[in-house]
Amino acid sequence: MQVSVIICTYKRYELLRLAVDSLINQTASKDLFEVLIIENDIKESKEIKEITEYASKQINIRKTLEPSIGLSNARNKGIKEAKGGYLWFLDDDAKANPDYILNLNKIIDEIHPDVCGGPYFPFYLTDKPKWFKDEYGTNQYNNLPRMLNDNEYLSGGNIVFKNSFFNEYGFFDTSLGMKGNSILYGEETYLQIIARKKNTKIVIYGSNDLFIYHFVSEDKMKIRDRILRSFKLGYSHTFMDDNSFKKFTLLYYTLKTFVKIAMDISICPFSRKRENYIYLKNYYYEVTARKFSVLGNLCYKLTH
């Protein structure tokens, strides 16, 4: 068995069914992959049991329970349970393109990467607002296919690891990653950083052939959600930054960031370049939200 597809899920049954359907519809031979659903909850649900039973008639699928809440806990359980030579972590709100596993097997045979992945594009189950651009739900890399540079890392939304990777570099850090409805990020990036520090020859490979579709909910098309996620992103990714600043310096930059945000909110409705930001929400989504990411980063450093 070449690939284990690990789907960690928490109470999103309808979306999970879409993810599983996208694996049933893979063009690759069904004996090349298994699907492992990790239910991250304190007890098993009848809904996931039904989804597994329905899919088991068409693909190799099984499920297990991880009662310790947290995406990293669930993923670590999946690593221990998986049988494949490569482990593909597919979000429960994502859909694979039909040729994903076929293309992945070709890359495994030709490149033998330690880590690989590709872009994701949005899909919707509701109408999107006029101001919301598809690019907001898209994650792409430049000039694929290629080996990623030393300062580049693959997104956890679409990532595959060699199974032996975890024995050599460790499992996902359980202090990072989503926990139920709590938003945190960075467990995949942190693991790639650790691996590169230990082995400069590690192969992290990106290909446009490894693309998926990622669900954009109504909440994600609201400015407040974008701001919250940006803040949490900055808060989670402090391991990528220089943490040697003194408290006084951090306070100065925090205050400066607050001032920039206040200016955005008060002045930019009138001064923004309307040819670049047709709607005010475009400016808040693209510019102001990034400043909240900086603020999240600073807040973590001030409190730890």
Number of C-alpha atoms within 10 A of each C-alpha: 12 17 25 26 25 26 24 28 26 18 15 12 17 13 17 24 21 16 21 25 16 18 26 21 15 17 14 18 10 16 11 15 24 22 26 23 26 27 24 25 18 11 10 15 13 9 15 22 14 13 19 21 14 14 18 14 10 13 20 17 21 15 20 18 19 22 15 14 18 24 27 23 24 28 23 18 20 26 23 11 15 18 18 19 15 27 26 23 22 25 23 25 23 25 26 25 18 17 16 18 25 16 17 22 18 11 18 18 10 9 13 15 20 20 24 28 27 23 23 25 19 19 18 14 9 9 8 14 10 7 14 16 13 13 10 16 19 15 17 17 17 10 10 15 14 13 17 18 10 12 7 13 22 23 18 17 20 23 22 27 21 19 21 14 18 16 10 10 16 13 19 22 16 17 16 20 21 18 20 14 9 9 15 21 22 24 22 20 19 19 19 21 17 12 19 17 12 12 11 9 11 17 17 23 24 27 21 18 19 24 23 25 22 25 20 21 17 14 10 16 18 14 16 14 15 21 20 15 20 23 24 23 21 25 23 23 20 18 14 12 8 7 11 8 11 10 12 10 10 17 16 10 15 19 13 13 17 15 12 14 20 13 13 19 15 10 11 15 16 11 9 15 12 13 7 9 16 12 15 16 16 18 20 22 22 13 14 23 22 19 21 25 22 21 24 24 23 22 18 15 18 16 7 5
